Amino acid sequence: MSNERAAGGAAPGAASTGSAITRDEVAHLARLSRLALGEDELGHFAAQLDEIISAVARVQQVAAQDIPPTSHALPITNVFRPDEVRPSLAPEQALAEAPAAEEQRFRVPRILGEEA
Amino acid sequence: MTTTPSLVPYEEALARYEPVLGVETHIELGTASKMFCGCATTFGAPPNTQVCPVCLGLPGSLPVTNRAAIEGIIKIGLALNCRIVEWCRFARKNYFYPDMPKNYQISQYDEPLCVDGYLEVEVDGETYRVEIERVHMEEDTGKSLHVGGATGRIHGADHSLVDYNRAGIPLVEIVTKPITATGDRAPLVARAYATELRELVRALGVSDVRMEEGSMRCDINVSLMPRGAAEWGTRTETKNVNSLRSVERAVRHEIERQAGVLDAGGRIVQETRHFHEDTGTTTSGRSKEEAQDYRYFPEPDLVPMAPSREWVEELRATLPELPAARRRRVQAEWGLSDLELRDVVNAGALDLIEDTVKAGAAPGPARKWWMNELSRRATEQGVELSALPITPEQVARIQALIDEGSLNDKLARQVFEGVLAGEGGPDEVVAARGLKVVSDEGELAAIVDQVIADNAAAADKVRAGKVAAAGALVGAVMKATRGQADAARARELILERLGAS
């Protein structure tokens, strides 16, 4: 089972340790995060991110082979609740903070255009 | 790149190319509450009436896993002959799309709960084993209404309206391994798989698996390779195919379309395609060439699941008889040929006949009434057999009246007519319409004597030993009693009186 745990959920975008974060990687992350970064900012953040990742990566120096990566701080499993219906919000409450609503639904801007 | 080459006729495409299929099926579980919160899951509720801070992704809310949903997926995994893993986690699938208010979907990534199973399906008497790669747990998304476009589609829409009632409903995803060597039966194998999967899940009672309501949805992967090639072609994924018939048509169309592209020297683009129910064709959706980057990571708000072996075995012990085993049993018990069994299954009559048998009727008559009289009426009315306003118990009661001799088949048909017309149960219809086999021996004897007197020529033939001529006399008795005589008894009396018995 340890293999399954070790497989983890490493995101493809995350850099492996040791190699410096590139401007391209920052640009990719920025696009995924819907952040508009300027050319100068790409280099700026690349250096910063590199420092952060390097700092965090030091944990690997103490992690031995037989210690699986930890995703949860609590050593517990199987927290379940019974299948029981509980009251929902009233639609007015649910929609109260929505920037826009129409026909008792959340109104959102055009979806395609950036993804198509 | 992709101009639009013409379709290659199916047989021709299959002569040159070999299809490889894959099916991803999403099934909404029929739990009372959602996957990670206590909101109700009722289908068709007014928009945004079944939402709460958890399924709306409001700050500070935390998900808690619904035990019944986990039991449901484990049952599905077991029924699909999967291994249930001993330890796994949920994962966040991050994407920007308003159908999930959290901006991520809680799903499973590289640690699915159930792995390595199979489902056997039959096409034209041949069995195909469809290997199951994985079965994992996730949550359904909200429903969008696209406004401002010409066709209600997302393309060309001005804005969208989102209802989050569906967001957070437990969703099970079942992924096959590549399905190979199906040849020209590929579309039928895909359909048979979807059909069998639906039957299986329905038998488990964990979902209503209504494709028309979206509680079961199929995505179909198809690729073609030249016959004899070792390497598979590039696949396309056709999304949200929402009926069994569409599963078959979507595969067929993709084979014809891709063959056209390849014949013209083009290449297949790995992409999502949309199936159009009206034309049976697919069109390109967003391209997957720029790989989606979902940045999966272990869900920090939910602790890992480690289903104990005891729990898994407890669940295994609750599995009902599964459809394939049930079909084999019923076929043996009822003495059906393969073809007869297939007709019963295709007519959706298996449950109905079995319930009729349980209510006391013999299998033969039970099948006869459902497959003939009632199937015909269902077809006439354009409804499913099970939607007819008559119960298996009522059918069994009518047959019981036949068995005890108070109805014959002809009268029984009138009783069916009455029950279907809402005149009440079988006994009420019999009473109200005065349908009863004439069983008063004296009355019947008098009618027989009269008929013999009226049909001297036929009577003489019977006296002379031509027993077959008695048929005309029996017919005359039935006519005289407006079908209410016991034909067998009438025949006995006739032969007795004419000295031919």
Contacts between the chains, C-beta under 8 A, distances in Angstrom:
chain1	res1	chain2	res2	distance
A	1	B	85	7.8
A	1	B	86	5.8
A	1	B	87	5.2
A	4	B	85	7.0
A	4	B	87	6.7
A	4	B	88	7.2
A	4	B	110	7.6
A	4	B	111	5.6
A	5	B	87	7.0
A	7	B	110	4.8
A	7	B	111	7.1
A	8	B	110	7.7
A	8	B	298	6.9
A	9	B	89	7.9
A	9	B	91	5.2
A	9	B	109	5.4
A	9	B	110	6.9
A	9	B	296	4.7
A	9	B	297	4.2
A	9	B	298	4.9
A	10	B	297	7.9
A	11	B	293	7.6
A	11	B	295	4.1
A	11	B	296	6.5
A	11	B	297	6.1
A	12	B	293	5.9
A	12	B	295	7.6
A	13	B	293	5.7
A	13	B	295	5.9
A	14	B	295	8.0
A	28	B	293	7.5
A	32	B	94	7.7
A	32	B	293	5.9
A	32	B	295	6.8
A	34	B	96	6.1
A	71	B	89	6.5
A	71	B	298	3.8
A	71	B	300	7.1
A	71	B	304	7.8
A	72	B	298	7.5
A	72	B	300	7.0
A	72	B	303	5.8
A	72	B	304	6.7
A	74	B	303	6.3
A	76	B	303	5.3
A	77	B	87	7.5
A	77	B	303	5.6
A	77	B	304	4.9
A	77	B	305	6.3
A	77	B	306	4.1
A	78	B	303	7.4
A	78	B	305	6.0
A	78	B	306	5.9
A	78	B	307	7.5
A	79	B	64	6.7
A	79	B	65	6.7
A	79	B	302	7.5
A	79	B	303	5.1
A	80	B	64	7.4
A	80	B	65	5.1
A	80	B	66	7.1
A	80	B	67	3.8
A	80	B	70	6.6
A	81	B	38	7.8
A	81	B	64	4.5
A	81	B	65	7.0
A	81	B	66	6.4
A	81	B	67	6.6
A	82	B	67	6.1
A	82	B	68	7.5
A	83	B	31	5.0
A	83	B	32	5.3
A	83	B	33	5.4
A	83	B	66	5.3
A	83	B	67	6.5
A	83	B	68	3.5
A	83	B	69	7.3
A	84	B	32	7.0
A	84	B	33	6.0
A	84	B	38	6.2
A	85	B	32	5.3
A	85	B	33	4.8
A	85	B	38	5.7
A	85	B	39	7.3
A	85	B	40	4.8
A	86	B	33	7.1
A	86	B	37	7.6
A	86	B	38	2.9
A	86	B	39	7.4
A	86	B	52	7.6
A	87	B	38	7.7
A	88	B	39	4.8
A	88	B	40	6.9
A	88	B	49	6.5
A	88	B	50	5.2
A	88	B	51	5.7
A	88	B	52	5.1
A	89	B	51	5.9
A	89	B	52	5.5
A	89	B	53	7.4
A	89	B	56	7.7
A	90	B	49	7.8
A	91	B	46	7.3
A	91	B	47	7.1
A	91	B	48	4.6
A	91	B	49	5.5
A	91	B	51	8.0
A	94	B	48	5.0
A	94	B	51	4.9
A	94	B	56	6.3
A	94	B	164	7.7
A	95	B	48	6.4
A	102	B	147	7.9
A	102	B	161	5.5
A	103	B	47	7.0
A	103	B	145	7.7
A	103	B	161	5.8
A	104	B	46	6.7
A	104	B	47	4.6
A	104	B	48	5.7
A	104	B	163	7.8
A	105	B	47	5.1
A	105	B	48	6.4
A	105	B	145	6.6
A	105	B	161	3.7
A	105	B	162	5.6
A	105	B	163	5.2
A	106	B	48	7.4
A	106	B	98	7.2
A	106	B	101	7.8
A	106	B	161	6.9
A	106	B	162	4.4
A	106	B	163	7.9
A	106	B	164	7.2
A	107	B	159	6.0
A	107	B	160	7.5
A	107	B	161	5.6
A	107	B	162	7.9
A	108	B	98	4.3
A	108	B	144	8.0
A	108	B	159	6.5
A	108	B	160	5.2
A	108	B	161	7.6
A	108	B	162	6.0
A	109	B	159	5.8
A	110	B	157	6.1
A	110	B	158	6.2
A	110	B	159	5.7
A	110	B	160	7.4
A	111	B	97	6.8
A	111	B	98	6.6
A	111	B	144	7.4
A	111	B	146	7.7
A	111	B	154	5.9
A	111	B	157	7.2
A	111	B	160	5.6
A	112	B	154	5.4
A	112	B	155	6.1
A	112	B	157	7.3
A	115	B	97	7.9
A	115	B	286	6.0
A	116	B	155	7.3
A	116	B	286	5.9
